[in-house]
């Protein structure tokens, strides 16, 4: 299999993970399912590498420097995230902040401890790639990251695990920093530009179609800002409020429009459910 085929599989995994984020009801469900997806992808990738190998050393270096770490970093991220979330669960804000600050310090310590290689990777150097990212290198370092290489030398190099950790830990740093900000400022966090943004702990358990029905219905009756708001903004508000990624909302709306009967299926179910609830209370 060539590296383009591996890249396609990675994109497919990322789509599956994004779908999980939009559907999972809580973070532990998300983590559990994400770990399963990433682990399965790693197992399949390993089988392919062992059975098909690489056509040349450049392909092998590229795979272990860029492709395998993309999946492995996701696996590391979600495993570490589970550990972080389970340890701070139900703790007070003060205790959570103290714990997360310790986690953050540990992540930064890893970068400091591996600064020489981090600088090599971050600066996209290539002059040592033949040592770092080819299998069978006898000049291996003695380090905890290299344990994987010792156990599974056919699917590991001296530094591909370290690259995966760097990617995962960079992502964890952003996550932990934002969680600390949210705990200190209530439900407000920071976006990529350092601006405050609202973070909700609610998760949408309905369908994407239902969200689109609701957004277009609110727009149709001018229920938000007297109608002076774009559908796109309404959808983005729902995405933020319910931790969901709707995607191409217009395409979904056109699919709703093509229904031959009960175009407003979700809205009709809301009316029916609310009426039933009120009737039940009357009895």
Secondary structure, 3 states (H helix, E strand, C coil): CCHHHHHHHHHHHHHHHHHHHHHCCCHHHHHHHHHHHHHHHHHHHHHHHHHHCCCCHHHHHHHHHHHHHHHHHHHHHHHHHHHHHHHHCCCCHHHHHHHHHHHHHHHHHHHHHCHHHHHHHHCCCCCCHHHHCCCCCCCCCCCHHHHHHHHCHHHCCCCHHHHHHHHHHHHHHHHHHHHHHHHHCCCEEECCCCCEEECCCCCCCCCHHHHHHHHHHHHHCCCCHHHCCCHHHHHHHHHHHHCCCCCCHHHHHHHHHCCCCCCCHHHHHHHHHHHHHHHHHHC
